[in-house]
Amino acid sequence: MKTNTFSTTLEIIGINPFVFVPEEILNVIFENSEKSKSPIPVKGSVNGKEFRQNLMKYLGEWRLYINTTMLKKSPKRVGEIIEVELEYDDSDRSISIHPKLDEAIKASSVAGKNFENLIPSRKNELIRYINNLKTEAGRERNIEKIIRHLHGETDFFGKKINEG
């Protein structure tokens, strides 16, 4: 058995299935990542199926959340023993911003400032959303929504902020 492989019981907190990571594996991940604050990017496999995920610290304990893409029907499998292989993932996970979104954000100092102040996960969410649209018309329409959102006029889904 590899040193970064372990068997563990699938647990749940709220609606989120997770596993605790053994301390010796955590220590190797901390050393390899040169950090001990969450999130830490990791990769590995659950029951042989590969994944990329973040290792998170919650309520003072490190957890690997096991979603349904990692383990089919994971919330219904709480209590099962699963095989986990886990290591630090040093690959570049950055995603590139679509040139039209970038151009629209740079065209407005307010949008640019507010975009830069977003937390990284929110920035990536907006970038991914635009990158995954199939049509140019859809992309343009949604870039306009994002700019209105960054101006504080609407939430992302187009509803005016002060509507009740």
Buried (B, 14 or more C-beta within 10 A) or exposed (E): EEEBBBEBEBBBEEEBBBBBBBEEBBEBBBEBBEEEEEEBBBBBBBBEEEBEBBBBBEEEEBBBBBBEEBBEEBBEBEEEEBEBBBBBBEEEEEEEBBEEBBEBBEEBEEBBEBBEEEEEEEBBEBBEBBBEBEEEEEBBEBBEBBBBBBEEEBEBEEEEEEEE
